[in-house]
Amino acid sequence: MGSLDGNRKANIVANEIIDLILKSDMKPGDKLPSERELAQRFGVGRPSVREAVSALVISGIIDIHQGDGLYVSDLDVDKLMMPFRLCMDLGKFNYEQLMEIRELFEPAAAEMAARLITDEQIEEVEAIVRNSNLENPYSFAEDDRKLHTTIFKATGNYLFLLIMQIVDNLASLSREVTGRYLEVRKVVHQDHIRIVQALKKRDEKAAGEYMKQHIEHIRMIMDLNEDVFKSEFLKVIQNMDSVDLKVDP
């Protein structure tokens, strides 16, 4: 039983370290507290921290620099991309499947975020929406990406964040196409305002529903531009290796 209790404690510490990385908005290359400091922070012994660190090193989440301490890893997303690339190779990957994934996961992310979002993150999403420039399609697309990424972060689920970062990188392709039109950007902006208002109220149901409506609007817009979008999407898929898929947790 002692060994099981030790493993359970190490798992808890590993999750606490991941939570620290997320809540501190740490990036690849940032230095973590020492094992001694982590033990004091979490109120556990050094062996539990050591075991948790070993597991996170194997998982590729942190690196140990000998003589210098613990660092957030430069995460390798290629492994997570393998199923996507396999689908592409088999000719089974298309934007309809991407939208199905977004429709399934993003409303759930919004609901979870509404429950767990911090005051600082609310201020962040409010600032993104408030400062969005509808006249500039490029900066608007970047603000769109930032908003969705912040919502994913607010879930506090590291694995979910990694998966949705991949989906969001692919979703950025649709932003490049649909975001060319001012009328479309206005619709997207209104969707964003409703989502942020629901997050601020911490209304899980409304946040999920508004996100669902937002994804439905994107699908409708893409259908209206189907020929243009499919052409652009195909170009990027054919050059997938050149797309920057680096995760920035």
C-alpha positions in Angstrom: 0.0 0.0 0.0 2.9 2.3 0.7 4.1 2.1 -2.9 0.5 2.8 -4.2 0.2 5.8 -1.8 3.6 7.1 -3.1 2.6 6.7 -6.7 -0.7 8.5 -6.0 1.1 11.4 -4.3 3.6 11.7 -7.2 0.7 11.8 -9.6 -0.9 14.6 -7.6 2.5 16.5 -7.5 2.9 16.1 -11.3 -0.6 17.6 -11.8 0.3 20.4 -9.5 3.4 21.2 -11.5 1.4 21.2 -14.8 -1.1 23.5 -13.1 1.7 25.8 -12.0 3.0 26.0 -15.6 -0.4 26.8 -17.0 -1.5 29.3 -14.3 1.9 31.1 -14.5 1.6 31.2 -18.3 5.1 29.7 -18.5 6.6 29.1 -22.0 9.1 26.6 -23.3 12.5 27.5 -21.9 11.2 29.1 -18.7 12.8 27.9 -15.5 10.7 26.1 -12.8 11.3 26.3 -9.1 13.8 23.8 -7.7 12.8 20.4 -6.4 13.2 21.7 -2.8 11.0 24.7 -3.5 8.4 22.5 -5.2 8.4 20.2 -2.2 7.8 23.2 0.2 5.2 24.7 -2.1 3.1 21.5 -2.3 3.8 20.3 1.2 5.3 16.9 0.2 8.6 15.2 0.5 11.5 15.4 -2.0 11.0 11.8 -3.2 7.5 12.5 -4.4 8.7 15.6 -6.3 11.5 13.6 -7.8 9.2 10.9 -9.0 6.8 13.5 -10.4 9.6 15.3 -12.2 10.8 12.0 -13.7 7.4 11.3 -15.1 7.1 14.8 -16.6 10.5 14.5 -18.2 9.5 11.2 -19.8 6.3 12.9 -21.0 8.3 15.7 -22.6 6.7 18.4 -20.4 9.8 19.5 -18.6 13.6 19.2 -19.1 16.4 18.8 -16.5 19.5 20.9 -17.2 22.2 19.3 -15.2 23.5 21.7 -12.6 21.0 24.3 -13.6 17.6 23.0 -12.6 14.2 22.3 -14.2 12.8 23.9 -17.3 9.6 23.9 -19.3 10.2 21.7 -22.4 10.1 22.8 -26.0 7.1 20.6 -26.6 7.1 18.2 -29.5 3.7 18.4 -31.2 4.7 16.1 -34.0 3.7 13.0 -32.1 0.2 14.4 -31.5 0.0 15.4 -35.2 0.6 11.8 -36.4 -3.1 10.9 -36.6 -3.8 14.0 -38.6 -1.0 13.4 -41.0 -2.1 9.8 -41.5 -5.6 11.0 -42.4 -4.1 13.4 -44.8 -2.0 10.7 -46.4 -5.1 8.5 -46.8 -7.1 11.4 -48.3 -9.5 11.3 -45.4 -8.7 14.7 -43.8 -10.9 17.6 -44.8 -12.4 20.7 -43.4 -15.8 19.1 -42.6 -14.0 16.8 -40.2 -12.2 19.8 -38.7 -15.5 21.5 -38.1 -17.0 18.3 -36.5 -14.1 18.4 -34.0 -14.6 22.1 -33.3 -18.3 21.6 -32.8 -17.7 18.7 -30.4 -14.9 20.2 -28.3 -15.1 24.0 -28.3 -18.5 24.4 -26.7 -17.3 22.0 -24.0 -14.2 24.1 -23.6 -16.2 27.3 -23.2 -18.4 25.7 -20.5 -15.4 24.4 -18.6 -13.7 27.8 -18.9 -16.7 29.6 -17.6 -16.5 27.5 -14.5 -12.7 27.8 -13.9 -11.6 31.1 -15.6 -9.7 33.5 -13.4 -10.3 37.2 -13.0 -7.0 37.9 -14.8 -8.1 35.7 -17.7 -11.4 37.5 -17.9 -9.6 40.8 -18.1 -7.5 39.3 -20.9 -10.4 38.1 -23.0 -12.2 41.4 -22.5 -9.1 43.3 -23.6 -8.8 41.1 -26.7 -12.4 41.7 -27.8 -12.3 45.4 -26.8 -9.1 46.1 -28.8 -9.9 44.0 -31.9 -9.5 46.0 -35.1 -12.3 44.9 -37.5 -10.7 47.0 -40.3 -7.5 44.9 -40.3 -8.1 41.3 -41.3 -4.6 40.1 -40.2 -4.7 41.6 -36.7 -8.3 40.5 -36.3 -7.3 36.9 -37.1 -4.5 37.0 -34.6 -6.9 38.4 -31.9 -9.4 35.6 -32.8 -6.6 33.0 -32.2 -5.6 34.6 -28.9 -9.2 34.6 -27.7 -9.7 30.9 -28.4 -6.3 30.0 -26.9 -7.0 31.9 -23.7 -10.3 30.0 -23.4 -8.5 26.7 -23.9 -6.0 27.7 -21.2 -8.8 28.7 -18.8 -10.0 25.0 -18.8 -6.8 24.2 -16.7 -6.6 20.9 -18.6 -3.1 20.5 -20.1 -3.9 17.6 -22.4 -7.0 19.4 -23.7 -4.9 22.5 -24.3 -2.4 20.5 -26.4 -5.1 18.9 -28.5 -7.0 22.1 -29.0 -3.8 24.0 -30.0 -3.4 21.5 -32.9 -7.1 22.0 -33.9 -6.8 25.7 -33.5 -3.7 25.8 -35.8 -5.8 24.1 -38.4 -8.7 26.4 -37.7 -6.5 29.3 -38.5 -6.7 28.3 -42.1 -10.4 29.1 -42.1 -9.7 32.4 -40.5 -7.4 33.4 -43.4 -10.2 32.8 -45.8 -13.4 33.8 -44.0 -11.7 36.7 -42.3 -11.1 38.5 -45.6 -14.6 40.0 -45.5 -15.6 42.8 -43.2 -19.1 41.6 -42.9 -17.8 38.2 -41.7 -15.5 39.8 -39.2 -18.4 41.7 -37.8 -20.4 38.5 -37.2 -17.4 36.8 -35.6 -16.8 39.9 -33.4 -20.4 39.8 -32.1 -20.0 36.1 -31.4 -16.9 36.8 -29.4 -18.6 39.6 -27.4 -21.4 37.2 -26.4 -19.0 34.4 -25.4 -16.9 36.8 -23.3 -20.0 38.2 -21.6 -21.0 34.6 -20.6 -17.5 33.9 -19.4 -17.6 37.1 -17.3 -20.9 36.0 -15.7 -19.4 32.5 -15.3 -22.5 31.2 -17.0 -21.4 27.7 -18.2 -24.6 27.0 -20.2 -24.6 30.3 -22.1 -20.8 30.1 -22.8 -21.2 26.7 -24.3 -24.3 27.8 -26.3 -22.7 30.9 -27.7 -19.6 29.0 -28.7 -21.7 26.4 -30.4 -23.5 29.2 -32.3 -20.1 30.7 -33.2 -18.9 27.5 -34.7 -22.2 27.1 -36.6 -21.7 30.6 -38.0 -18.2 29.7 -39.2 -19.5 26.6 -40.9 -22.2 28.6 -42.6 -19.7 31.2 -43.8 -17.3 28.5 -45.0 -20.2 26.8 -46.9 -20.9 30.1 -48.7 -17.3 30.3 -49.7 -16.9 26.5 -50.2 -15.0 26.6 -53.5 -12.6 29.3 -52.3 -12.1 27.7 -48.9 -11.5 24.1 -50.2 -8.9 25.5 -52.7 -7.0 27.4 -50.0 -7.3 24.5 -47.5 -5.9 22.0 -50.0 -2.9 24.3 -50.6 -2.0 24.4 -46.9 -2.6 20.7 -46.3 -0.2 19.9 -49.2 2.4 22.1 -47.5 1.6 21.0 -43.9 5.3 20.7 -42.9 5.7 24.4 -43.4 2.9 25.3 -40.9 4.1 26.3 -37.5 2.5 23.9 -35.0 4.6 24.8 -32.0 2.6 24.7 -28.8 2.7 27.8 -26.6 1.1 26.8 -23.3 
